[in-house]
Amino acid sequence: MFADWKNDVAHVKQSFGNLGKKYPKMLQAYGALSNAAESDVLDAKTRELIALAVAVTTRCESCIGVHAESAVKAGATEEEVAAALATAIALNAGAAYTYSLRALEAFNTQK
């Protein structure tokens, strides 16, 4: 699937704003969660690289678009993004491997 990332991100942000107008407490809570995740220990670029990798592992296309845009604004390079995504790929492979062990265990207990 090919996406028009710039338009998708703009649409997500607009929709987020519209939903926030209807449900301001929800938007405030989400904002508080985002603010709580900010840290003096990690700079914005590092946080966005982590967010982009997590967006991949959670398969959130809107998150991918928003955090890709934010990573660019934070000064991330393509090489840094690729390294973060390699970590996400490795983690997903590890998760699939360990869940496969659980699936085999479940299968074998049913015999």
C-alpha positions, 0 to 999 in steps of 0.5 A: 500500500502506498500512502500520501504521508504528508496528507495523511499526517495532516488529516490525522492532526486535523482529525485529532483536533476535531475529536479533541474539540468534542472530547477535550478531557480525552485530548488533555489526558493524552497530552498529559501522557505525552508530556509525562513521557518527555525527558531531560535524559533523552533528546527529542530526536532519540524520543522520536526514533524510539516512537517511530520504532514502536509505531512499527511494532504496534503497526500504527500507520498514523503513528508512523507518519506523525513520528516520521515527520517529527523525526525529520524535524528533530534532525534524525538522519535516514541512517538513524531511522534505519538503525531504529527500524532495524531494532524494531524488526529484530524485536518483532522477530524475537517476539514472534519467536518467543510467541511461537514457543508459547504456541507450541507449548499450548499445542503440546498441552492439548495432546 
